[in-house]
Amino acid sequence: MTLSVVVPTLNGRDQLAAGLDALAAHAPDAEVIVVNGPSADGTTGMVRNRDDVDVLVEISDRTVNVARNAGIEVASGDRIALVDYDNRVGPSWLEGVRSGLERGDVVTGPVCRSLPAGRTAERSERRRIAGREVAYFAGGNVAFRASVLYDLDGFDEHLPTGGSRDLAHRLATHDYELVWEPEATVRHDPGEPAAADGGEPDHDWRWKYRALAYRLAKNYGLRPTVLRRIGSHAVGDATSVARDVLSGEATPSGWVGNGRDVVAGTASGFGEGMAARARDRSPKRNPNGISKRADRAVAKYDWREDAA
């Protein structure tokens, strides 16, 4: 197994440095690719001064799915892992990745977070949607057989967040096997909030429902299941905000405004999703993937050439 590790980052120099230290300690033979958004905190200089990074790709786009595709595009390993800049791999992570990819096509594991009352980690999450068993994964701690990412053309760059959820639906379409491996553990740096790519920002209702409706419409079309799932999310969120209104933590006008955002986001996302479904009728369902553009990188520093 030859492993490439793609680390997207944006204005997280100190956390990135700690994450790279962990990779150097626990996966010293991996090819490390840092994809740097338009950071303004000295990230470029820090990375260029290290001798444990193989490729640095500079991009002008701020979205994580563009960064992931930019890294996948230059990776040379037959296995490709994605690790967020604010996650640190643990001593068992590499063996967990190896073991998981011997048993399946994709492997993910816990992201441990420190809380006032202790520590917590995600668990395996699966849902049955339109007859498919969809297994979700942590976008900041996942590894793939490279052929899987190439087959599905990477992540959908139309989505600023929620790209991992979208890719999970497409993996299910192709019957790729996702393995949950407890040993493939990373620890989230508590200095910053966790990345939101597994879902959407909690309080950006318009974008949450725009992304949700987009990926469901794109992957499943106009089905009762899709409408039920969107409605279920909306009812749950409306009930939660209603409780906040009753407790005085939110206002009735805010609750009404959130409702408008949900309706507007759902309508726009559904239209965009159906248009995307029409643009790519193949099982990939990815009209905004790696192969669709060649201008992600504004600069690239590739030390593999020097090593050769």
Buried (B, 14 or more C-beta within 10 A) or exposed (E): BEBBBBBBBBBBBBBBBBBBEBBBEBBEEBBBBBBBBEBEBEBBEBBEEBEBBBBBBBBEBEBBBBBBBBBBBBBEBEBBBBBBBBBBBBEBBBBBBBBBBEEBBBBBBBBBBEEEEEEEBBEBBEEEBBEBEBBBBBBBBBBBBBEBBBBBBBBBBBBBBBBBBBBBBBBBBEEBEBBBBEBBBBBBBEEBEBBBBBBBEEEBBBBBBBBBBBBBBBBBBEEEBBBEBBEEBBEEBBEEBEEEBEEEEBEEEEBEEBBEBBBBBBEBBBBBBBEBBEEBEEEBBBBBBBEBEEEBBEEBBEBEEEEE
